[in-house]
Amino acid sequence: MGITYVINVWRKDMIDKKIKAVFKQAGKIILYSKVGLSRMTFLKAYRMIRYWMLTSVFKKKVPWLIELSVTYSCQCRCKHCSVSNYFSEVDRERELTADEIKSLLKQAVKISIPKVDYFGGEPLLKEDIVELVRFGSRQGVYISITTNAWLLTRDMVKRLKDAGISCINISLDSAEEQEHDKLRGLPGIYKRAVAAISFCHQEGVPCIVSTYVTRRRIEGFAQPGDVSDLTKIIDLSRELKATAVRILFPIISGEWIAKKKIELNEDEKLWVIENIDPSFAFIEGAYSVKRKKKVCQALYGKIFNISPYGDIQLCVAFPDTFGNVRKKPLQRLIREMWSHPTYLKNKNGACCSTIDLKR
């Protein structure tokens, strides 16, 4: 009798896990369709399908996404900025020109990279940013922008929409106005971000709220009476009719370079991964979780960053460079980065601390 009971409990547990896994997978499909399909074109679909065929069927190693940091200029002075230690001052004269960026987009298409995110700094401060969105979209590239939303008026949303933007990522550090403004170092930024999220919904442009969590921000998350900061952000995003919420774990770089203790442990990361609604929230990016474990997309060869000055980096938070696009073709630079000792020593890792990477 005891053995039968144990077997029945085990079977029920296995069935429950399978059902849960099915619902999670369905949730991911729902999320991807909301983010990716509403602004899809035939050419973008072709690029996506081609990428899937090359990487899944033919097992080619091709990056999924370029983070293209078009400028380090920014109105904010964020307490968690990951690039604040890159430079003493912004050099606008050294930034890649619009023509150079267009050349990079053409090279990305040739390599079969399907996605580019205009990053910063604040990308809306870049001259010709709307034209750069239009050019990339016409190449069939899935173009997104990650912005603090200070300049993201309804008119700007319309212009980006007309240019073919696929998605707009808006940073929101807190559901509380004073806290967000304080963390960003810019009074009034909360109201502009909240308004911009609504503008995206009104104009039919997918909008992802991008936020980060610390140990304090997930205190009480997914527990009875949950009033955690993370849940407040998710609830506010739903209220504002955002398309999704992207959750970033602390990266030990920039303003946090000397704050190793803020890094979450594996159990804390797993708790967040396991308890978010996969139809509305996700961790960092499409390739950031493997077997319920947070991994580094850059160290898996799925993303890389190009600085405003053309330097190739593993990611925006890692200051080491692997050559410059003004001196070598993009494809060659990617191959050289992937064959560099720093990449090889850390390949397929999960490190989110630039001081812990093996060099």
Secondary structure, DSSP 8 states (H G I E B T S, - for coil): -HHHHHHHHHHHHHHHHHHHHHHHHHHHHHHHHHHHTTT--HHHHHHHHHHHIIIIIS-----SEEEEE-----S---TT-SSTTS-SS--GGGS--HHHHHHHHHHHHHHT--EEEEESS-GGGSTTHHHHHHHHHHTT-EEEEEE-STT--HHHHHHHHHHT--EEEEE---SSHHHHHHHHT-TTHHHHHHHHHHHHHHHT--EEEEEE--TTTTTTTTSTT---HHHHHHHHHHHTT-SEEEEE---BSGGGTT-GGGS--HHHHHHHHHHS-TTTEEESSTTSEETTEE--TTTTTSEEEE-TTSBEESSTT------BTTTS-HHHHHHHHHTSHHHHHHTT----BTTTS--
